[in-house]
Amino acid sequence: AGTSRGLGLSVNGQRPSASNFLLDGIENNDYLVTGPATSVAPEAVQEYAVSINGFSAEYGRSAGFIANAVTRAGGSQWHGTAYGNLKNEVLNANGFRENMLGQPRTPLKQVQPGAQAGGPLFAKSLFISSAFDYLRSRSLAEGEEVTVPSTTFLAFTAPESNARKLINRFAPPAATNGPMPMAQTRITPLVSVNRLLLLERLDWMPTGRRHRVMGRFAFSRLDRPDFIWSPYKDFISGLIHDNSSLAFGWIASLRPRVTNEFRFGWTRDDLHWDRAHPEIPALGALDGTVLPGSPAFYAFRHRG
């Protein structure tokens, strides 16, 4: 485990950033946090290799390790697979801690369908391979006690005050504590994750099989709608991470012992989250009351 910036995977005493991730022999690096940029469904991977030393001439640009994945190409016959994974709290036993505290099972609903298929398109010289994988997960985090303006808070505010305008526009969770302006309530944040993986690959091998041309497009999206959470639903911010990858490869067998390879790749990475309602400042209370406003100090966007 490395101690510097990165995923924490370290080889040969190098930093985690001293790595090189390849997809079909073309760079596939996330330069923000290290690791692979475009994710690929396991069913779309034909081969995978990790090299930690003694790299051959086709590799380089790494003092640590090289992780190389090769996507699945279509073959001379049509083959495909479909799969699905389902999780639900009604199928799970409760945990020992929850049983001891008399708490119910943690809600969990997760579904993950996927498919992969490939085969010939034209005269056994043009082949296609497609893959799809989708994950949708919903659960709840551990509940916490928060202090918010009570249902009687408006009685303590002037009719035209900024405090009343804020509470009227962004209503807090319902909490009653008699005549007091503040009250405690238990909030259970939602934990939600959506992930989409797509891959399309075309291979062309003309008569003679001396040349092979490959074109591939891959797309991955990670969406966390409740990334920055607040008891005020208008101030919840989501995280979206999009990655697109194009690749082109040409392998030519010039002579029985001479082979030429040409590869071209393009990757676009976009990671961002917003600060909800940036026109409203972050408000703090000495007694710890959570007031309307985004808990995020800033919005963030990274494009590579």
C-alpha positions as CSV (number, residue, x, y, z in Angstrom):
1,A,0.0,0.0,0.0
2,G,1.5,3.3,-1.1
3,T,1.3,6.5,1.0
4,S,1.3,9.0,-1.8
5,R,-1.4,10.1,-4.2
6,G,-3.1,7.3,-6.0
7,L,-5.1,4.1,-5.5
8,G,-2.6,2.7,-3.1
9,L,-1.2,-0.1,-5.3
10,S,2.5,0.0,-5.3
11,V,5.0,-2.3,-7.0
12,N,8.8,-2.5,-6.7
13,G,8.9,0.3,-4.1
14,Q,7.6,2.8,-6.6
15,R,4.7,5.3,-6.1
16,P,1.2,4.3,-7.1
17,S,1.4,6.9,-9.9
18,A,4.4,5.0,-11.4
19,S,2.0,2.7,-13.2
20,N,0.7,2.3,-16.8
21,F,-2.7,0.9,-17.5
22,L,-3.3,-0.2,-21.1
23,L,-6.5,-1.1,-23.0
24,D,-5.9,-2.9,-26.3
25,G,-2.3,-1.8,-26.0
26,I,-3.2,1.9,-25.8
27,E,-2.9,4.1,-22.7
28,N,-5.9,4.1,-20.4
29,N,-4.7,6.1,-17.4
30,D,-6.6,8.2,-14.9
31,Y,-4.1,11.0,-14.3
32,L,-6.1,12.4,-11.4
33,V,-6.1,9.5,-9.0
34,T,-4.2,6.8,-11.0
35,G,-5.8,3.6,-12.1
36,P,-7.6,2.8,-15.3
37,A,-9.5,5.6,-16.9
38,T,-12.2,3.7,-18.8
39,S,-13.7,0.8,-17.0
40,V,-14.7,-2.3,-19.0
41,A,-17.2,-5.0,-18.0
42,P,-15.4,-8.3,-17.2
43,E,-17.4,-10.2,-19.9
44,A,-15.8,-7.8,-22.5
45,V,-12.2,-8.7,-21.6
46,Q,-10.5,-11.4,-23.6
47,E,-7.1,-11.3,-21.8
48,Y,-5.5,-9.5,-18.9
49,A,-1.9,-9.4,-17.9
50,V,0.1,-7.5,-15.2
51,S,3.9,-7.1,-15.7
52,I,6.1,-5.9,-12.9
53,N,9.5,-6.0,-14.5
54,G,11.4,-7.1,-17.7
55,F,9.0,-5.2,-20.0
56,S,9.3,-6.1,-23.7
57,A,10.0,-3.5,-26.3
58,E,6.3,-2.7,-26.9
59,Y,5.8,-1.5,-23.4
60,G,7.3,1.3,-21.3
61,R,6.5,4.6,-19.6
62,S,6.4,2.9,-16.2
63,A,8.8,2.2,-13.4
64,G,6.3,0.2,-11.3
65,F,3.9,-2.1,-13.2
66,I,2.0,-2.4,-16.4
67,A,-1.6,-3.6,-16.5
68,N,-2.8,-4.5,-20.0
69,A,-6.3,-5.6,-20.8
70,V,-7.4,-6.8,-24.3
71,T,-11.1,-6.5,-25.2
72,R,-13.0,-9.4,-26.7
73,A,-13.2,-9.5,-30.5
74,G,-16.0,-11.1,-32.5
75,G,-15.3,-14.6,-33.9
76,S,-16.2,-16.6,-37.0
77,Q,-19.4,-17.8,-35.2
78,W,-22.0,-15.9,-33.2
79,H,-21.7,-16.3,-29.4
80,G,-23.2,-14.4,-26.6
81,T,-24.0,-14.4,-22.9
82,A,-26.5,-12.5,-20.7
83,Y,-26.3,-12.3,-16.9
84,G,-27.9,-10.6,-14.0
85,N,-27.2,-10.1,-10.3
86,L,-29.9,-9.1,-7.8
87,K,-29.5,-8.1,-4.1
88,N,-32.4,-7.2,-1.8
89,E,-32.7,-7.0,1.9
90,V,-35.6,-9.5,2.0
91,L,-33.0,-12.1,0.9
92,N,-30.5,-11.2,3.6
93,A,-30.2,-12.2,7.3
94,N,-29.9,-9.4,9.8
95,G,-26.6,-8.6,11.3
96,F,-25.6,-9.6,14.9
97,R,-25.2,-5.9,15.9
98,E,-28.6,-5.0,14.5
99,N,-30.3,-7.9,16.2
100,M,-28.7,-6.9,19.5
101,L,-29.9,-3.3,19.2
102,G,-33.3,-4.4,17.9
103,Q,-32.8,-2.7,14.5
104,P,-34.3,-4.0,11.3
105,R,-32.2,-5.1,8.3
106,T,-30.5,-2.3,6.4
107,P,-32.4,-1.6,3.2
108,L,-30.5,-2.7,0.1
109,K,-31.8,-2.9,-3.4
110,Q,-29.2,-3.6,-6.2
111,V,-29.6,-4.9,-9.7
112,Q,-26.9,-5.5,-12.3
113,P,-27.9,-6.8,-15.7
114,G,-25.3,-7.2,-18.5
115,A,-24.7,-8.9,-21.9
116,Q,-22.0,-9.6,-24.4
117,A,-22.2,-10.9,-27.9
118,G,-20.0,-11.1,-30.9
119,G,-19.7,-12.7,-34.4
120,P,-19.2,-12.1,-38.1
121,L,-21.0,-9.3,-40.0
122,F,-19.9,-9.7,-43.6
123,A,-18.3,-12.6,-45.5
124,K,-16.3,-13.7,-42.5
125,S,-14.0,-10.8,-42.8
126,L,-15.8,-8.2,-40.7
127,F,-16.5,-9.0,-37.0
128,I,-18.3,-7.2,-34.3
129,S,-18.3,-7.5,-30.5
130,S,-20.6,-5.6,-28.1
131,A,-20.9,-5.5,-24.3
132,F,-23.2,-3.8,-21.9
133,D,-23.2,-3.7,-18.1
134,Y,-25.4,-1.6,-15.8
135,L,-25.4,-1.3,-12.0
136,R,-28.1,0.4,-9.9
137,S,-27.7,0.3,-6.1
138,R,-29.8,1.9,-3.4
139,S,-29.1,1.6,0.4
140,L,-29.2,3.7,3.5
141,A,-26.2,4.9,5.6
142,E,-26.2,4.8,9.4
143,G,-28.7,7.2,10.9
144,E,-27.5,10.3,12.7
145,E,-29.0,12.9,15.0
146,V,-29.1,16.4,13.6
147,T,-30.4,19.7,15.0
148,V,-32.6,21.7,12.6
149,P,-35.1,24.6,12.9
150,S,-38.2,23.3,14.5
151,T,-41.8,23.6,13.1
152,T,-42.2,26.6,15.4
153,F,-39.1,28.4,14.2
154,L,-41.0,30.8,12.0
155,A,-42.7,32.3,15.1
156,F,-39.3,33.6,16.2
157,T,-38.6,35.4,12.8
158,A,-39.7,38.8,11.5
159,P,-42.1,38.5,8.5
160,E,-39.7,40.0,6.0
161,S,-36.4,38.7,7.4
162,N,-33.9,36.7,5.5
163,A,-34.3,33.8,7.9
164,R,-38.0,33.5,7.2
165,K,-37.4,33.7,3.4
166,L,-34.8,30.9,3.6
167,I,-37.0,28.6,5.7
168,N,-40.0,29.2,3.4
169,R,-37.9,28.5,0.3
170,F,-35.9,25.6,1.7
171,A,-38.0,23.8,4.3
172,P,-36.0,21.7,6.8
173,P,-37.1,18.1,7.8
174,A,-40.1,18.2,10.1
175,A,-39.0,18.3,13.7
176,T,-41.0,19.3,16.7
177,N,-39.7,20.2,20.2
178,G,-42.5,22.1,21.8
179,P,-42.1,25.9,21.8
180,M,-38.3,25.7,21.1
181,P,-37.0,27.1,17.8
182,M,-34.6,24.2,17.3
183,A,-35.2,20.5,17.5
184,Q,-33.3,17.2,17.0
185,T,-34.4,14.7,14.5
186,R,-32.8,11.4,13.2
187,I,-31.8,11.4,9.6
188,T,-30.8,8.4,7.5
189,P,-28.9,9.5,4.4
190,L,-29.5,7.7,1.1
191,V,-26.6,5.9,-0.5
192,S,-27.1,5.6,-4.3
193,V,-24.8,4.5,-7.1
194,N,-25.4,4.1,-10.8
195,R,-22.8,2.7,-13.2
196,L,-23.0,2.2,-17.0
197,L,-20.4,0.4,-19.1
198,L,-20.6,0.1,-22.9
199,L,-18.2,-1.3,-25.4
200,E,-18.3,-1.7,-29.2
201,R,-15.5,-3.3,-31.3
202,L,-15.1,-3.9,-35.0
203,D,-12.4,-6.1,-36.6
204,W,-11.7,-6.3,-40.3
205,M,-9.4,-9.0,-41.8
206,P,-9.4,-9.1,-45.6
207,T,-8.6,-12.1,-47.7
208,G,-5.2,-13.4,-47.0
209,R,-5.2,-12.5,-43.3
210,R,-2.0,-10.4,-43.7
211,H,-3.7,-7.4,-42.3
212,R,-6.0,-6.9,-39.3
213,V,-7.7,-3.5,-38.5
214,M,-9.4,-2.9,-35.2
215,G,-11.7,-0.1,-34.1
216,R,-13.1,0.2,-30.6
217,F,-15.3,2.6,-28.6
218,A,-15.7,2.3,-24.8
219,F,-17.8,4.4,-22.5
220,S,-18.2,4.3,-18.7
221,R,-20.3,6.5,-16.4
222,L,-20.3,6.6,-12.6
223,D,-23.2,8.6,-11.1
224,R,-23.6,9.1,-7.3
225,P,-26.7,11.3,-6.9
226,D,-26.2,11.8,-3.1
227,F,-22.4,12.4,-3.1
228,I,-22.7,15.6,-1.0
229,W,-25.6,15.0,1.3
230,S,-27.7,17.5,3.3
231,P,-30.9,17.2,5.3
232,Y,-32.2,19.9,3.0
233,K,-33.0,18.1,-0.3
234,D,-32.3,21.2,-2.4
235,F,-28.7,21.2,-1.3
236,I,-27.8,17.6,-2.2
237,S,-25.1,17.5,-4.9
238,G,-24.3,14.5,-7.1
239,L,-21.0,13.3,-8.6
240,I,-20.8,12.3,-12.2
241,H,-17.7,10.7,-13.8
242,D,-17.8,10.2,-17.6
243,N,-15.1,8.6,-19.6
244,S,-15.0,7.9,-23.3
245,S,-12.3,6.0,-25.2
246,L,-11.6,5.5,-28.9
247,A,-9.0,3.2,-30.3
248,F,-7.7,2.2,-33.7
249,G,-5.2,-0.6,-34.4
250,W,-3.6,-1.9,-37.6
251,I,-1.4,-5.1,-37.6
252,A,0.4,-5.9,-40.8
253,S,2.3,-9.1,-41.5
254,L,4.9,-7.8,-43.9
255,R,6.9,-11.0,-44.0
256,P,6.7,-14.2,-42.1
257,R,9.1,-12.8,-39.5
258,V,8.3,-9.1,-39.8
259,T,5.1,-7.6,-38.2
260,N,4.2,-3.9,-38.0
261,E,1.7,-2.5,-35.5
262,F,0.2,0.9,-35.5
263,R,-2.1,2.1,-32.7
264,F,-4.0,5.3,-32.1
265,G,-6.1,6.2,-29.1
266,W,-8.1,9.1,-27.7
267,T,-9.6,9.3,-24.2
268,R,-11.8,12.0,-22.7
269,D,-12.3,12.1,-18.9
270,D,-14.8,14.3,-17.1
271,L,-15.3,14.3,-13.3
272,H,-17.4,16.9,-11.6
273,W,-19.8,17.9,-8.9
274,D,-21.6,21.1,-8.3
275,R,-22.2,23.3,-5.2
276,A,-26.0,23.5,-5.0
277,H,-27.3,27.1,-5.0
278,P,-24.0,28.9,-5.0
279,E,-25.8,32.2,-4.5
280,I,-26.5,31.2,-0.9
281,P,-23.6,31.3,1.6
282,A,-22.8,28.5,4.0
283,L,-24.5,29.3,7.3
284,G,-23.2,28.1,10.7
285,A,-24.8,28.1,14.1
286,L,-22.9,28.1,17.4
287,D,-25.2,25.4,18.8
288,G,-24.6,23.1,15.8
289,T,-27.9,23.6,14.1
290,V,-27.9,22.7,10.4
291,L,-29.1,25.6,8.4
292,P,-30.0,25.9,4.7
293,G,-26.9,26.0,2.6
294,S,-24.6,23.6,0.8
295,P,-22.1,21.6,2.9
296,A,-19.7,21.8,0.0
297,F,-17.1,24.6,0.1
298,Y,-16.6,24.6,-3.7
299,A,-17.7,23.0,-6.9
300,F,-15.2,20.8,-8.8
301,R,-14.5,19.8,-12.3
302,H,-11.6,17.9,-13.9
303,R,-11.3,17.4,-17.6
304,G,-8.6,15.3,-19.2
